[in-house]
Amino acid sequence: MTKIKFIILRTSNIYGFNSQNNRGYLLNLIKKIINNKKITFYNSGKQLRDYIYIDDYVNALYKITKKKIKESGV
């Protein structure tokens, strides 16, 4: 057992608007909707994913760094 306390974050699907970066499913989907372009759905189109906006993610990271970790975990 280690004496170092830690928290593991398993983040995925972080999104945000960046004119320099044209990658990412959600960003491209939003652009297509805004520009009235055709949207292609794969499989049934009923798959669900959770997304988190970059500002919210950074805010959560900041709050985590300010907390005293009582026990390690994911």
PEFEN-V245050 format. One record per pair of residues at least 12 apart in sequence whose ideal C-beta (glycine too) atoms are under 10 Angstrom apart, sorted by the first residue. I is the first residue (numbers start at 0). GAP is how many residues later the second one is. D is the distance in whole Angstrom. If there is no record, write none. Layout:
BEGIN
I;GAP;D / I;GAP;D
END
This chain:
BEGIN
0;71;9 / 1;70;8 / 3;65;9 / 3;68;8 / 4;63;9 / 4;64;4 / 4;65;7 / 4;66;7 / 4;67;5 / 4;68;9 / 5;63;7 / 5;65;10 / 5;66;5 / 5;67;8 / 5;68;10 / 6;57;6 / 6;58;10 / 6;60;9 / 6;62;6 / 6;64;9 / 6;65;7 / 6;66;6 / 6;67;8 / 7;64;8 / 7;65;7 / 7;66;5 / 8;48;9 / 8;51;8 / 8;52;8 / 8;55;8 / 8;65;8 / 9;64;7 / 10;41;7 / 10;46;7 / 10;49;9 / 10;50;9 / 11;37;8 / 11;38;8 / 11;39;9 / 11;40;9 / 12;12;8 / 12;13;7 / 12;36;6 / 12;37;6 / 12;38;5 / 12;39;7 / 13;12;10 / 13;37;8 / 13;38;6 / 13;39;8 / 13;40;6 / 13;42;9 / 13;43;5 / 13;44;9 / 14;12;6 / 14;14;10 / 14;15;9 / 14;36;5 / 14;37;7 / 14;38;6 / 14;39;7 / 14;42;9 / 15;36;10 / 15;37;6 / 15;38;3 / 15;39;7 / 15;40;9 / 15;41;9 / 15;42;9 / 16;13;8 / 16;14;10 / 16;36;9 / 16;37;9 / 17;36;9 / 23;27;10 / 24;24;8 / 24;26;9 / 25;23;9 / 25;25;6 / 25;27;10
END
